[in-house]
Structures are given as structure tokens and as C-alpha cells.
Amino acid sequence: AIVTASTDGIGFSIAKRLANDGAKVMISSRKQKNV
């Protein structure tokens, strides 16, 4: 799963849940320091 805007808030929660459920997750952010 590719989750955009995933370093904070709802996007982070979705990415975390997908990973916990066994999905391979790729996260992204506009700011490199957040990744």
C-alpha cells in the first residue's frame, strides 16, 4: 500500500493499521525530515 501524507494524523493511523494487518506499506511526505 502506498499511503500519502502519512507521517501524521489520519494518514499515519491508516499506514500503521495497514502495516499491523500485514501489508507492505510505503509512506510519503512533502518534507524529507518527516519521513
C-alpha positions in Angstrom: 0.0 0.0 0.0 1.2 3.5 -0.8 -0.2 6.0 1.7 0.4 9.7 1.0 0.5 12.4 3.7 1.3 9.5 6.1 3.7 10.9 8.7 1.0 12.5 10.8 -2.7 12.4 11.7 -5.2 10.2 9.8 -2.7 9.1 7.1 -0.3 7.9 9.8 -3.0 6.0 11.5 -4.1 4.3 8.3 -0.5 3.4 7.4 0.1 2.0 10.9 -3.1 -0.1 10.7 -2.2 -1.5 7.3 1.3 -2.4 8.5 -0.2 -4.1 11.6 -2.5 -6.1 9.4 0.5 -7.4 7.4 0.5 -5.1 4.4 3.8 -3.8 2.9 3.5 0.0 3.4 5.3 2.9 1.7 4.8 6.3 3.3 5.4 9.7 1.9 5.6 13.3 3.0 6.3 16.6 1.4 9.1 17.2 3.9 12.0 14.8 4.0 12.6 15.3 7.7 9.2 13.8 8.4 9.9 10.5 6.7 
